[in-house]
Amino acid sequence: MMIDLARLLLFPALMAFVAASDLLTMTISNRVSLALIAGFLVLALLCGMGLHDILLHIGAGAAVLVVAFACFAMGWVGGGDAKVAAGVALWLGFDHLLDYLVYASLFGGALTLLLLYIRQWPLPAPLTGQAWLLRLHDRQSGIPYGIALAIGALMVYPETEWIKAVDLTHLAMH
């Protein structure tokens, strides 16, 4: 039962934290990426994931890390975004990686267009006392892409073996 709860809550909670943190501070702590790695490893071992599958998941995370850091080096994404994308890929593996990347790209594009549109207009006076809104509204600010990464991940996560293996009847009885 505890493993099922961990499957249901750990990854989604980390994604919610990523989105909220990036929205409010425009940063994503390295601790979140470390928690994604540690959470994956612990849960994979507790769930009995085989070494071959663990290595495939690590390969997916490493592949995304290489590409994401190339994007970071070009100034296209933040370092926290690159590390979170790799952490998500670690959890999802190659089986769900393409779906994740498509969702994250679509939500990221929509978020970017929305912010570019909103930034054309002055921030309403009652909202100017909120530092996070001023930062978000600033045309010189980046895009809190962690929001799109988290939403994309949450769109795909229910389709993974992590969730499909949860015994809901067992959870409902407690």
C-alpha positions in Angstrom: 0.0 0.0 0.0 2.8 2.4 0.8 4.5 1.8 -2.5 1.2 2.5 -4.3 0.8 5.7 -2.4 4.4 6.7 -3.4 3.6 5.9 -7.0 0.5 8.0 -6.9 1.9 11.0 -5.0 5.7 11.4 -5.2 6.1 12.3 -8.9 3.0 14.4 -9.1 3.9 16.3 -5.9 7.4 17.0 -7.3 5.9 18.3 -10.6 3.5 20.5 -8.7 6.5 21.9 -6.8 8.4 22.5 -10.0 5.5 24.4 -11.6 4.8 26.5 -8.5 8.5 27.2 -7.8 9.2 28.3 -11.4 6.0 30.5 -11.5 6.7 32.2 -8.2 10.5 32.5 -8.3 11.6 31.8 -11.9 14.0 29.2 -10.5 13.9 25.5 -9.9 16.1 24.2 -7.0 18.7 21.5 -7.7 17.1 19.7 -4.7 14.0 18.9 -6.9 16.2 17.3 -9.5 18.0 15.3 -6.9 14.6 14.3 -5.4 13.5 13.1 -8.8 16.6 10.9 -9.1 16.5 9.6 -5.6 12.7 9.0 -5.8 13.0 7.1 -9.0 15.9 4.9 -7.8 14.1 4.0 -4.5 10.8 3.4 -6.1 12.3 1.4 -8.9 14.1 -0.9 -6.5 11.1 -1.2 -4.2 8.8 -2.1 -7.1 11.2 -4.7 -8.4 12.1 -3.0 -11.6 14.8 -5.0 -13.3 18.3 -3.7 -13.9 17.8 -3.7 -17.7 14.7 -1.4 -17.3 16.5 0.8 -14.8 19.3 1.3 -17.2 16.9 2.1 -20.0 15.3 4.8 -17.8 18.7 6.1 -16.9 19.5 6.2 -20.7 16.4 8.2 -21.3 17.3 10.7 -18.6 20.9 11.0 -19.8 19.8 11.5 -23.4 17.5 14.3 -22.4 20.2 15.8 -20.2 22.6 16.1 -23.1 20.1 17.7 -25.4 18.7 19.9 -22.7 22.1 21.2 -21.7 22.9 22.0 -25.3 19.7 24.1 -25.3 20.8 25.6 -22.0 24.3 26.5 -23.5 22.5 28.3 -26.3 20.4 30.2 -23.8 17.1 28.7 -24.9 16.2 27.1 -21.5 17.3 27.6 -17.9 19.6 25.1 -16.1 16.8 24.1 -13.8 14.5 23.4 -16.7 17.2 21.2 -18.3 17.7 19.2 -15.1 14.0 18.8 -14.5 13.4 17.6 -18.1 16.1 15.0 -17.6 14.6 13.9 -14.2 11.2 13.5 -15.8 12.7 11.5 -18.6 14.3 9.3 -16.0 10.9 8.5 -14.6 9.1 8.1 -17.9 11.8 6.2 -19.8 11.9 5.9 -23.6 8.4 4.4 -23.8 6.8 7.7 -22.9 9.5 10.1 -23.8 8.2 11.3 -27.1 4.7 11.9 -25.7 6.3 13.9 -22.9 8.4 16.0 -25.2 5.5 16.8 -27.5 3.2 17.8 -24.5 6.0 19.9 -22.9 6.7 21.6 -26.2 3.1 22.4 -26.9 2.4 23.7 -23.4 5.7 25.6 -23.5 4.8 27.2 -26.8 1.4 28.2 -25.5 2.8 29.5 -22.2 5.4 31.6 -24.2 2.8 33.1 -26.5 0.5 33.9 -23.6 3.3 35.6 -21.6 4.5 37.5 -24.6 0.9 38.7 -25.2 0.3 39.6 -21.6 3.6 41.5 -21.3 2.5 43.9 -24.0 0.0 45.4 -21.6 0.6 47.2 -18.3 0.1 45.2 -15.2 -3.1 46.3 -13.4 -2.3 48.6 -10.5 -3.7 46.3 -7.7 -1.3 43.6 -8.9 1.9 45.6 -8.9 2.6 44.9 -5.2 3.3 41.2 -6.0 7.0 40.7 -6.7 6.4 37.4 -8.5 3.9 39.0 -10.8 6.2 41.9 -11.6 9.0 39.4 -12.4 6.6 37.3 -14.5 5.4 40.4 -16.3 8.9 41.8 -17.0 9.7 41.6 -20.7 13.4 41.0 -19.8 12.4 38.0 -17.8 12.5 34.5 -19.2 9.7 32.1 -19.5 9.0 29.8 -16.5 9.2 26.7 -18.7 9.1 24.5 -15.6 5.3 25.0 -15.7 5.1 23.4 -19.2 7.6 20.6 -18.2 5.4 19.8 -15.2 2.1 19.9 -17.1 3.6 17.7 -19.9 4.8 15.2 -17.3 1.5 15.1 -15.6 -0.3 14.5 -18.8 1.8 11.4 -19.6 2.3 10.0 -16.1 -1.1 8.3 -15.8 -0.2 6.2 -18.9 3.0 4.8 -17.3 3.6 1.5 -15.6 4.0 3.5 -12.3 0.3 4.2 -12.3 -1.0 1.2 -14.2 0.6 -1.0 -11.5 -1.3 0.7 -8.6 -3.9 -1.5 -7.0 -6.8 0.9 -6.5 -9.1 -1.7 -5.0 -6.5 -2.3 -2.3 -6.2 1.4 -1.6 -9.9 1.9 -1.5 -10.3 -0.7 1.2 -8.1 1.2 3.7 
